[in-house]
Amino acid sequence: MDWKNQTVLITGGTGSFGKKFTKIALEEKQPKKIIIFSRDELKQHEMRVHGYDHPSLRYFIGDVRDRERLARAMHGVDIIVHAAALKQVPACEYNPMEAIKTNIMGTANVVEAALDAGVKKVMTISTDKAVNPVNLYGATKLAAEKLTVQSNNYAAGKATRYSCVRYGNVVGSRGSVVPLFLKQRAAGTVTITDERMTRFWLSLDQGVRFVMSCIEQMEGGEVFVPKIPSTKIVDLANAIVPNAKLNIIGIRPGEKVHEVLISEDEARNTVEREHMFIVKPPETLWERGLEYEGKSLPEGFRYSSDANSQWLDVNGIKEFVAPFEQLFAEGRLEG
């Protein structure tokens, strides 16, 4: 796929993912135009001030809850990366209707406006918390996945295709535990909820490049899942705060001990490739006979953070965290 003649719109474009996507796209893909769609004028101003002022960049103030505004923003757009979401688990639990309006209704607005505008490709960014969800954030992202995938049925006779990328925790992103642990380092005591806890882990750079690769190869209806390492929360704490004293506060409501990226039931409809899994569309009504290269998974397979074949030890985690040490020292690491 040639990005140079594509116009790309990123919802939630001022977030950690949106900024990194924009940076890599400008440096390596050189799309015709990148539209940053977000609701916060201050964050858009700060993006410009911090060097995101390229001639091909456009800043569009709007909310995914506003379908008319989305329709206006999508004029002439070829690719949408839908990254806008309320993602703080406690905030979503306390403000359930707000999470539903943004994460579910907002996604519905994106997929419908994209169809009306004739957008070619829509990629929704999802999370491991959408698999067997135990909190509202996960439930809304599961609904967002279903809305995205099944919208291919509506678009059957048109060019628009919809897919999802689903991955785990992103090192140093907003809401990541890394900034919290760095702040707690001075005291030497780290707060964790459960010593058994494990999580999938990847860098922002890896996440963005994986999304770009999936956009290039998507046919519509897939959920792309990268093969990424797991970490033990205790190892993460010790990597950031050596010999840390652990303050165990107990698992919070809506929190899992281990995360899952592919459930046993999904695995029956999933193929494995060298660097990823692809959860195939449940029914390719929009394109019958679509085949996916890759090996089938064994019965009972479950891609979970505690049963992963790839692990980061303390030294491996330190390499992941190292770039954020300087940002933290300069006061530029977003919490």
Buried (B, 14 or more C-beta within 10 A) or exposed (E): BEBEEBBBBBBBBBBBBBBBBBBBBBEEBBBEBBBBBBBEEEBBEEBEEEEBEBEBBBBBEBBBBBBEBBBEBBEEBBBBBBBBBBBBBEBBBEBEEEBBBBBBBBBBBBBBBBBEBBBBBBBBBBBBBBBBBEBBBBBBBBBBBBBBBBBBBBBEEEEBBBBBBBBBBBBBBBBBBBBBBBEBBEEEEBBBBBEEBBBBBBBBBBBBBBBBBBBEEBBBBBBBBBBBBBBBBBBBBBBBBEEBEBEEEEEEEBBBBBBBBBBBEBBBBBBBEEEBBBBBBEEBEBEEEEEBEBEEBEEEBBBBBBEBEEBBEBEBBBEBBEBBBEBBEEEEBBE
